[in-house]
Amino acid sequence: MKWFNNERTRSPLTFPVETMALLSENGDCRDEEWASFTAEMYAEGHSFFTYLSDNADSLSSCCRLRNEITDNEFSYTLGAGGVSTGSKSVLTINLNRCIQYAVNHNIPYLNYLGEIVDLCHKVQIAYNENLKELQSHGMLPLFDAGYINIDRQYLTIGVNGLVEAAEFLGIPINDNPQYKEYVQGVLGLIEKYNKQYRSKELMFNCEMIPAENVGVKHAKWDREDGYFVPRDCYNSYFYIVEDDSLTIVDKFKLHGAPYIEHLTGGSALHMNLDEHLSKEQYRQLLRVAATEGCNYFTFNIPNTICNDCGHIDKRYLKECPHCHSKNVDYMTRIIGYLKRVSNFSQGRQEEARRRYYHGKVES
């Protein structure tokens, strides 16, 4: 971990996406030494995700995926062992469009959404049959070689536009009973169908997808068709990315147990900060996450890259501390992986400029 952290001052590495896994107990981390090391690495400027759960039979990988472990075999992210950690298909529902369509046509939105979710499962089943057909003709050599197990990968129902649909309905986007009921109603409905269609060879999960590109496309298409579109890129979180009224603890609450319980494919809290915290402050936020049941999160502090001398600094600076050039770029997460902001798509660059970064946090 320390070696890779130092390597990121030499080259703007975007991969691998790392995850620190910890167990929680009674509102804190069970292993104090491991929690302390996790906080230390964050304080030193490392960029990784943390998975924190009171359940040892669960695992997260990459920027979203959460999976239930049913045996003790080794696996990796292609689903080639006992732990299933991959998706063979992701079909995403634009919740903002679906809910607005239902309301505009005087249909209870959960009833209409149920029809859409049901249809998505039928399409996913058809896709799986197509995969089996391809495999029968020898067209999926990685499956045949055993690198990927087709029966241990998920058919994922992705969701996007959850926050925007709530805004359309007039629901405040903060930790309140109305918003909580809305989130549980929508995501609980999808989980119900996931369980209904599950079989010995088919596994379904629900994921709030990263939507690096489709978040922009959904907003564009919906605006063109006359729907309510509050921003040019739909959120990939349970909070509004530009909202400066929420505290750090508020965001942990919004990605806490009551909101994420039906997301069997996972969701990650991205805590945007404009400077690194101390080891003690990060350690306290691990306690906050454990208390709120926020099981997957990362801290984003933009790294400064000098376009003239190539120096990389893990702080957010206006000029290069090495050559004092003001010709600098920044590296942060689009959603899952680190990337130069100048290399984001145009829509994502605009979204990145609107992100609210919390200032200095007092101890």
Salt bridges, closest charged atoms under 4 A:
GLU7 OE2 - ARG10 NE 3.25
GLU18 OE1 - ARG8 NH1 3.92
GLU18 OE1 - HIS46 NE2 3.37
GLU25 OE2 - ARG30 NE 3.90
ASP28 OD1 - ARG283 NH2 2.92
ASP28 OD2 - ARG287 NE 3.43
GLU32 OE1 - ARG283 NH2 2.63
GLU40 OE2 - LYS2 NZ 2.85
GLU44 OE2 - LYS2 NZ 3.22
GLU73 OE1 - ARG152 NH1 3.91
ASP118 OD2 - LYS122 NZ 3.08
GLU129 OE2 - LYS132 NZ 3.04
GLU133 OE2 - HIS137 NE2 2.94
GLU164 OE2 - ARG231 NH1 2.90
GLU167 OE1 - ARG231 NH1 2.66
ASP175 OD1 - LYS180 NZ 3.87
GLU191 OE2 - LYS195 NZ 3.95
GLU191 OE1 - HIS262 ND1 2.39
GLU201 OE2 - LYS132 NZ 3.24
ASP222 OD1 - ARG97 NE 2.76
GLU224 OE2 - LYS220 NZ 2.78
ASP225 OD2 - ARG97 NH2 2.62
ASP232 OD1 - ARG223 NH1 3.02
GLU242 OE2 - ARG231 NE 2.94
GLU292 OE2 - LYS253 NZ 3.24
ASP313 OD2 - HIS311 NE2 3.92
ASP313 OD1 - ARG315 NE 2.87
GLU319 OE2 - HIS324 ND1 3.14
GLU319 OE1 - LYS326 NZ 2.98
ASP329 OD2 - ARG340 NH1 3.30
GLU351 OE1 - ARG348 NH1 3.10
GLU351 OE1 - ARG355 NH2 2.92
